[in-house]
Amino acid sequence: MRWIYISPHLDDAVLSCGGLIWEQARKGEQVEIWTVCAGEPPDGPLSPLAEALHTEWGTGRDTVARRREEDIAACRAVGALHRHLAIPDCIYRREKDGNLVYADGNIFCDIHPSDRPLIETVRAFLSAVLKPGDTLVCPLTIGGHVDHRLTRAAVESLERSVLYYADVPYVWDHPSTLAESIHELQSGVYPVSESGLKAWQEGIAAYASHIGMLFENLERMREVIHSYWKEDLGIRLWRAG
């Protein structure tokens, strides 16, 4: 059996479940992180939002390649294999006529009609490569990021058993959304040791371009993740009742 974590972006699964992933890998289980939005931007000028984020991250035009490298290092730190799909992040996506899909810069929204075919693209990929015994884990979509919504919609369209993880860092910023997201779901805590906590923090540290945006600095990241871990001494996953 494999544990397959579906990550909307090149950091979500490690941010949210890195300690658990390390524990599973340490026990000899095969764990893989499949990132949906890991593709290169289409040709043409970047959106104002993408330009602003590239500046904040200090990454430039090779942003996606650098982020994939960071993700590979993070997956290695927590003991997981990686797989990157070719779908671009929503900040880059364009309609067939070349217009930006999310031109107003709002990416915490419903899936745009022109994006809906991507649900089938992801579903078809998952259907082709998943094995019957795989355990599938995907985000609850706390916070409502459109790429998280797209990812969950694709996973649920498979009509198979799914476990859900709380989206870090959105789970801290949107506690009311968490309550809505887990309505009628049952949860269980998967223990994470102090060694697992350390590996989790090291995995997150590999995403060097995003540490400032997400946590201000590495020291703050370690404090926040330690506090989050201490709540349950593990990571909570949810499933349908």
C-alpha positions as CSV (number, residue, x, y, z in Angstrom):
1,M,0.0,0.0,0.0
2,R,1.1,3.5,-0.8
3,W,0.2,6.7,0.9
4,I,-0.4,9.3,-1.8
5,Y,-0.6,13.0,-0.6
6,I,-2.1,15.3,-3.2
7,S,-0.6,18.8,-2.9
8,P,-2.1,21.7,-4.8
9,H,1.2,23.6,-4.8
10,L,4.9,22.9,-4.3
11,D,4.7,23.0,-0.4
12,D,1.1,22.3,0.8
13,A,1.5,18.6,1.7
14,V,4.8,19.1,3.6
15,L,3.5,22.2,5.3
16,S,0.4,20.4,6.5
17,C,1.6,16.8,7.0
18,G,5.4,16.7,7.0
19,G,5.8,15.0,10.4
20,L,3.3,12.3,9.6
21,I,4.9,11.6,6.2
22,W,8.3,11.2,7.9
23,E,6.8,8.8,10.5
24,Q,5.2,6.7,7.7
25,A,8.4,6.6,5.6
26,R,10.4,5.7,8.7
27,K,8.2,2.7,9.3
28,G,9.0,1.5,5.7
29,E,5.7,2.6,4.1
30,Q,5.9,4.0,0.6
31,V,4.9,7.7,0.7
32,E,4.5,9.9,-2.3
33,I,3.6,13.6,-2.8
34,W,2.0,14.5,-6.0
35,T,1.8,18.2,-6.7
36,V,-1.0,19.4,-9.1
37,C,0.1,23.0,-9.9
38,A,3.8,22.5,-10.7
39,G,3.9,23.5,-14.4
40,E,5.7,26.4,-16.0
41,P,3.8,29.6,-16.8
42,P,2.5,30.0,-20.3
43,D,4.4,32.3,-22.7
44,G,3.6,36.0,-22.3
45,P,3.7,38.6,-19.6
46,L,3.1,37.6,-16.1
47,S,0.0,38.9,-14.2
48,P,0.6,41.8,-11.7
49,L,0.0,39.3,-8.9
50,A,2.6,36.9,-10.2
51,E,5.1,39.7,-10.7
52,A,4.5,40.9,-7.1
53,L,4.9,37.4,-5.7
54,H,8.1,36.7,-7.7
55,T,9.5,39.9,-6.2
56,E,8.4,39.0,-2.7
57,W,9.9,35.5,-3.2
58,G,13.1,36.9,-4.8
59,T,12.9,34.2,-7.5
60,G,12.6,35.9,-10.9
61,R,11.6,34.2,-14.2
62,D,12.9,30.7,-13.1
63,T,10.5,30.7,-10.2
64,V,8.8,27.4,-10.9
65,A,12.0,25.5,-11.6
66,R,13.4,26.8,-8.3
67,R,10.3,25.9,-6.5
68,R,10.4,22.4,-7.9
69,E,13.9,22.0,-6.7
70,E,12.9,23.2,-3.2
71,D,10.0,20.7,-3.3
72,I,12.3,17.8,-4.2
73,A,14.6,18.7,-1.3
74,A,11.6,19.0,1.1
75,C,10.2,15.6,0.0
76,R,13.7,14.1,0.6
77,A,13.8,15.6,4.1
78,V,10.5,13.9,5.0
79,G,11.2,10.7,3.2
80,A,8.7,10.9,0.4
81,L,8.9,10.4,-3.4
82,H,7.7,13.3,-5.5
83,R,5.7,13.7,-8.7
84,H,5.0,17.0,-10.4
85,L,2.1,17.6,-12.8
86,A,2.3,20.2,-15.6
87,I,-0.6,22.4,-14.7
88,P,0.5,26.0,-14.0
89,D,-0.4,27.8,-10.7
90,C,-3.6,29.8,-10.9
91,I,-1.6,33.0,-10.8
92,Y,-0.3,32.1,-14.3
93,R,-3.2,30.5,-16.0
94,R,-4.8,32.0,-19.1
95,E,-8.0,31.4,-21.1
96,K,-7.8,30.2,-24.7
97,D,-8.0,33.9,-25.8
98,G,-5.0,34.7,-23.7
99,N,-6.8,36.6,-21.0
100,L,-5.8,35.8,-17.4
101,V,-8.3,33.5,-15.7
102,Y,-8.1,35.3,-12.4
103,A,-7.4,38.8,-13.8
104,D,-8.6,40.6,-10.7
105,G,-6.0,38.9,-8.6
106,N,-8.6,37.2,-6.4
107,I,-7.5,33.5,-6.0
108,F,-9.6,32.7,-2.9
109,C,-12.7,32.1,-4.9
110,D,-14.8,29.6,-6.8
111,I,-13.3,27.7,-9.7
112,H,-13.6,29.8,-12.9
113,P,-15.6,28.1,-15.7
114,S,-12.6,28.0,-18.0
115,D,-10.7,26.1,-15.3
116,R,-13.2,23.4,-14.8
117,P,-11.8,21.1,-17.5
118,L,-8.7,20.9,-15.4
119,I,-10.7,18.9,-12.9
120,E,-11.1,16.1,-15.5
121,T,-7.4,16.5,-16.5
122,V,-6.3,15.8,-12.9
123,R,-9.0,13.1,-12.4
124,A,-7.9,11.2,-15.5
125,F,-4.2,11.4,-14.4
126,L,-5.1,10.1,-10.9
127,S,-7.3,7.4,-12.3
128,A,-4.5,6.1,-14.6
129,V,-1.8,5.9,-12.0
130,L,-3.4,5.2,-8.6
131,K,-3.5,1.6,-7.5
132,P,-6.5,-0.1,-5.7
133,G,-4.7,-0.3,-2.4
134,D,-3.4,3.3,-2.3
135,T,-4.5,5.6,0.5
136,L,-5.3,9.0,-0.9
137,V,-4.9,12.2,1.2
138,C,-6.0,15.6,0.0
139,P,-6.6,19.1,1.4
140,L,-9.9,20.1,3.1
141,T,-9.6,23.5,1.2
142,I,-9.6,25.6,4.3
143,G,-9.4,29.2,3.2
144,G,-10.9,28.5,-0.2
145,H,-7.8,28.9,-2.4
146,V,-9.0,28.1,-5.9
147,D,-6.2,25.6,-6.6
148,H,-7.1,23.7,-3.4
149,R,-10.7,23.7,-4.5
150,L,-9.7,22.3,-7.9
151,T,-7.5,19.6,-6.3
152,R,-10.2,18.4,-3.9
153,A,-12.8,18.4,-6.7
154,A,-10.6,16.2,-8.9
155,V,-9.9,13.8,-6.0
156,E,-13.5,13.5,-5.0
157,S,-14.6,12.9,-8.6
158,L,-12.7,9.5,-8.4
159,E,-15.4,8.3,-6.0
160,R,-13.0,6.5,-3.8
161,S,-12.2,6.6,-0.1
162,V,-10.3,9.8,0.8
163,L,-8.5,11.2,3.9
164,Y,-8.3,15.0,4.3
165,Y,-5.7,17.2,5.9
166,A,-6.0,20.7,7.3
167,D,-4.4,23.2,5.0
168,V,-1.4,24.9,6.7
169,P,-1.2,27.9,7.1
170,Y,-4.8,28.6,6.2
171,V,-6.1,26.5,9.1
172,W,-4.7,29.1,11.5
173,D,-6.1,32.1,9.7
174,H,-9.6,30.7,9.0
175,P,-10.8,28.8,12.1
176,S,-14.4,29.2,11.1
177,T,-13.8,27.6,7.7
178,L,-12.2,24.6,9.5
179,A,-15.4,24.0,11.4
180,E,-17.4,24.2,8.2
181,S,-15.0,21.9,6.3
182,I,-15.1,19.1,8.9
183,H,-18.9,19.1,9.4
184,E,-20.0,15.4,9.3
185,L,-16.4,14.2,9.0
186,Q,-14.7,11.9,11.6
187,S,-11.1,12.6,12.6
188,G,-8.2,10.6,14.0
189,V,-4.8,11.7,15.3
190,Y,-1.7,10.1,13.8
191,P,1.2,10.4,16.3
192,V,4.3,12.3,15.4
193,S,7.5,12.0,17.5
194,E,9.9,14.7,18.3
195,S,12.2,13.3,15.6
196,G,9.2,13.6,13.2
197,L,8.6,17.2,14.3
198,K,12.3,18.0,13.5
199,A,12.1,16.4,10.1
200,W,8.8,18.3,9.4
201,Q,10.5,21.6,10.3
202,E,13.5,20.7,8.1
203,G,11.2,19.8,5.2
204,I,9.5,23.2,5.5
205,A,12.8,25.0,5.7
206,A,13.7,23.6,2.3
207,Y,11.1,26.0,0.8
208,A,13.5,28.9,1.3
209,S,11.7,31.2,-1.2
210,H,8.4,31.1,0.9
211,I,9.6,31.2,4.5
212,G,9.4,35.0,4.7
213,M,5.9,35.1,3.2
214,L,4.6,32.3,5.4
215,F,6.4,32.7,8.7
216,E,8.6,35.8,8.6
217,N,11.8,33.7,9.3
218,L,13.0,30.2,10.1
219,E,13.0,30.7,13.8
220,R,9.3,31.8,13.7
221,M,8.5,28.8,11.5
222,R,10.0,26.4,14.0
223,E,8.0,28.0,16.8
224,V,4.7,27.9,14.9
225,I,5.1,24.3,13.8
226,H,6.1,23.2,17.3
227,S,3.0,24.8,18.7
228,Y,0.8,23.2,16.1
229,W,2.4,19.8,16.7
230,K,2.0,20.2,20.5
231,E,-1.8,20.5,20.2
232,D,-2.2,16.8,19.4
233,L,1.4,15.5,19.4
234,G,0.6,14.4,15.9
235,I,-1.4,15.3,12.8
236,R,-5.1,15.0,12.5
237,L,-6.7,13.6,9.4
238,W,-10.4,13.4,8.6
239,R,-12.6,11.0,6.6
240,A,-16.3,10.6,5.8
241,G,-18.3,9.0,8.6
